[in-house]
């Protein structure tokens, strides 16, 4: 068991909720960061997590998040789950919407990654995990406003992994290739749908396993997809 801190940035009621429950069960002090923390009230009650109102695209807001986390205990694990998306054909995309998607999905990853790295470098260990998607490696038609931030986040993660691994900081990027099933506590699969969607609890178990990998065999990137998903 551990009394170390795990920060989940861009927290919601899907994958982040599964991560929060699992991390709490494993003894972490969980800090949840979201623009709207009121939606997390039930999860906070369940896990005793700290909820911090955070705009991941704002420097001061992210600094405040990590100041709060510092007071909770020694930082060990950070998960970046925030995502920005602008939908539509390239000719119709609204520039401001695309800009915001990039700020949240890529620049936000940088801000959270930078604050995480500073603390973990001082400690000499820890993990920074970034959540990507199919769009991290495939720019589909009509998906420029999603592919750009996801490609950027993957580049950030790869660069950080190369820089920080020799300093004993584990950075990993997850390509979530498929639809995540609705989050229902204790439900690890969807027998009625033959596990055609990713179980958020199963994804969370994989994140924790990556955090706990022996450094002689670290993963920098992995793909998770249902057994029936084409690739």
Secondary structure, DSSP 8 states (H G I E B T S, - for coil): ----EEEEET--SSHHHHHHHHHHHTT-EEEEEES-GGGGHHHHHHH--EEEE--TT-HHHHHHHHHHHHHHS-EEEEEE-------S-TTT--HHHHHHHHIIIIIHHHHHHHHHHHHHHHHT-EEEEEEEEGGGT---TT-HHHHHHHHHHHHHHHHHHHHHGGGTEEEEEEEE-S-B----TT----GGGTT-SB-HHHHHHHHHHHHT--GGG--SEEEE--TT---
